[in-house]
Amino acid sequence: MAAPEPFWRTKTLGAMTRPEWESLCDGCGRCCLHKLRDEETEALRWTKVACRLLDGQSCQCRNYANRKSVVPDCVKLTPAKVASIDWLPPTCAYRLLAEGRDLPWWHPLVSGDPETVHQVGVSVRGRVVAEREAGALEENTVAWPGGWPKAARPMPRLLRA
């Protein structure tokens, strides 16, 4: 008897329970990096500057429950927002599922290990600058948050005999 399909393959983002929705976050911290948008071209540029609430080691928010009161421009993701914003990293589970794609092998829900996101280089662990120490955002632009690390690229599915 085959195991039941995981919830992220059978439910839409809007149909997920709160715990299911929250479990989609892989804990990479990329969405908590400051981003710059060119006023003329609308082009997005990533920085390595972390939100003041992001713990650069654990890649978790230090005050998740109250983040909106501490950082008013923090964006609370919803299915509608996921569908309309363009700055979620390409590795983000919310973005992947909204695009009709599956979770990658290193996602904690698939691997069963919250460390795989760090081991394959998806997370911001050890690569960020604290907001208060950064200086000008323009001097801290980087490309890596907008791409897939080589070790994290999707693995081909094995064909079953």
N, C-alpha and C positions, 0 to 999 in steps of 0.2 A: 504494500500500500504506500503510495507516494505521500510525502510530507505536504502539508498545506502550504500554499503560496504565502510568502510574507506580506504583511499589510501594505507595504509600499508598492507592491505589484497589483494589488486588488482594489485599492481605494484611491480616489482622487485626493489631492491635497486638501480640498475643502471638506471632504468626508472624514478626515482623520480626527481622532480624539486628541485632546490637548497633550497627553503623554506621548502619543505616537508622533505628533507634530514636533514636539521638543526633541524627541529621540533622533530625528532626522539630522539635527545639527551634529556635524562630525567633530566639532571642537577645534577647527583649524585656526580660527581667529582672523582669517583674511578679510572678512566683512567689517571688522573693527579697525581696519587701517584707514587713515585719511586718504581721500582721493581728490584730485583736482580735475576740473572740467574747463576746457578752453571756452571762453565766452563767444568767440567767433565761430569756431568749427564744431563745438560741442564734444570734441575728442576728450576721452577719459584718460587720465594718467594716475597710476597708483603711486603711493608713497610707502616707505617703510616705517612711517610714524603711526604708532598705536594710539588708540583712544586712551584717555587717562584711566579708564576703568579696566583695561585689558591687562591681565597678568601675562607677561611675556614668556613665562616658563610653562604654566599650566594651559595657557591659551584660553582661559575662561574669564568671564566678566567678574570683577571683584564685588559687584553689587547688582547682580542681574535683576532681582525683584524690584529694585528702585532705580534702575538705570535711566529711565525717562526723566525722573525728577532731578538727577544729578547731571545728566547730559541731555538737555532738551531736544537736540537734533538727532538723537539715537533713533534709528528706524526699527520699529517693531514689525517683523515680517508677518504678512498674512498671504493667503493664496492670491488675492487680487494684487497686492504689491509685488509679489514674486513675478507675476505675469507682466508687470509694467515697468520694472526697473531694469537698468542695463549694467549695473555695477556689481552684481553678485559674481564671485569668481567662477570660472568654468568648471571647477571641481565641486561646487556647492550642490549638495543633495537636493535642496529645494529647487534650484535652477534645473538640474538634471531631470528630476521627475516632471517638472512643468513642461520641459521640452520632450517628454515621452521617452526618456532614456532611463536606464537602470542605475542602481547604486554600484559604484566600483568595488572591486575586491577588497580594498583596504579600508572601506568605511566600517566603523565599529559595529554597525548592525549586521554586516556581512561577515567580517573577520572575527567578531566576538571579542576583540581586543581594542580598547580605546587608544593604545599606543601606536597602532599601525599608521594612523594619520600623521604621526610625528616621524615614524621610522622611514616612511617613503618621501618625506620632504614636502608634504602638502601644507603642514601647519607653519605658523609664523615663529615657532619656538626658536629662540636664539638669533632671530633675524630682524628684530624690530628696535626702534628707538622710542623712548618714552616721549610723550607729547611735550612735557615741560623741558626736555633737554634737546629737542630737535632743531630749534632755530626755524628758518624758513622752510616751508613745505617743498617749495620748488627745488631746494638743494637736496632733497631726500627722495626724489622720484626713482622708482625701480620698475622693472618689467615683470619679475617673477610672479607676483600675485595674480596676474592676468593669464597665466598659462598652466599647463600640466607638467609637473616634474617628471623626468624620464622614468623614474622608478615607480611612479604612480599611474602610469598610462594603463588604460584598461587591458586586461589580459584576454586573450582570445578564449572563447568558450570551447570546451572540449566536446567533440561529437560523441554521443553515446552509441555503443554497438547495438 
